[in-house]
Amino acid sequence: MRKICVMELLSAKNVRSFSSIRNEEAILLIDSIRSSSFSGEPVNFTESIIWFTSSMTCRSAFGQVLKEQDKFIKLIGEVIRLAGGFDVADIFPSYKFLHSLSKTKKKLLDVHHQVDSIVEDIINERKKNLATTHKGDHTVGDEDLIDVLLRVKKDRSLEFPITNNNIKAIIIDMFGAGTETSSTTTVWAMAEMMKTPSVFAKAQAEVREAFRDNVTFDVEELKYLKLVVKETLRLHPPVPLLTLRECMEETNLNDYTIPLKTKVMVNVWAIGRDPRYWDDAESFKPERFEQCSVDFNGNNFEYLPFGSGRRICPGISFGLANVYLPLAQLLYHFDWKLPTGMEPSDLDLTESAGVTSSLKNDLYLIATPYQP
Ligand code: HEM
């Protein structure tokens, strides 16, 4: 399954092929912020970004604006919220009975059921369309997630044939894994820039200079903005604890014996702030990456926002594209201020608890449209 996701869905080619959807969604984002900005009241930046990322993922998955898109996005958000908190029974597996007592689990099952039936309808509708219009032979790379999965499902040479249930699980997993991580990163980047106005000014100047004469955005040119995102991921990795690993052999570490099959959690949040590897570790300084080859490919163990090894995130390109573009567009099209009376030092950067670590309180900012 992982191979299918990496090769078929999240390849650089597919990520590029989603760029027109990304641009359309960015225009909708700007229009919506522009109309809210006329009142002069702060806009809910967090909500706008969550909407952008969810719509982007939704359209990449289903290739169209879903009839029930609003309902679907809300339900998926609910699944993530309900599944996101630490479950005592996950950490102490012998307390499995806690699961059955949990009201959250019942609610989760109910929401899951609703999501399931929406996705089931989409799959059936798509199958019907493919059968009647003979669109079965799409060009690879021009397909959305459902097309790809239905094509792969037909492949009889697969070691493990995929079922409709697998397709539904992949779609729901992709949403869970891809949506909140990207929106969380975008919101943290903006919050950190508002807290450090010199960084904000430098990033905005770069964007405005790069696109002075252009109508289209090529975010590849934005070297400083990329450093801002890199630094954001150091201080605020959206997945602070990597997927559980299991010890494949007994190991000795700092005089502790780690037995075979021990479950190990890697805390990338703590590693990213460890003063043994980072100077002035708690400060937001994108420049630290200027002359430094540390990257998110999973080989630099002091910096692992996308994990490492065989479970490394397969959505790095897709995720980063969904962070760079809205940030660049929003820095270009608006001037941003904190709500009246608030100083950068008043900005509360408390993190939420849960599987992903987002800014606890929604970020509210005043946007003023920019006239070049
Ligand atoms: C800024 C954005 C993102 C960040 C920071 C991020 C981070 C991560 C991390 C830390 C892991 C665990 C890796 C490990 O344990 O070694 C992970 C796994 C995963 N991510 Fe992402 N992710 C992002 C975006 C995305 C996107 C956009 C998608 C897909 C649309 C995605 C799909 C996945 C999947 C499917 C896994 C599970 C891989 C496996 O278990 O083999 N991610 N991600």
Residues whose N, C-alpha, C, O or C-beta is under 5 A from the ligand:
A	BS01	HEM	R2 M174 A177 G178 T181 S182 T185 P238 V239 L242 T243 L304 P305 F306 G307 S308 R310 R311 I312 C313 P314 G315 F318 G319
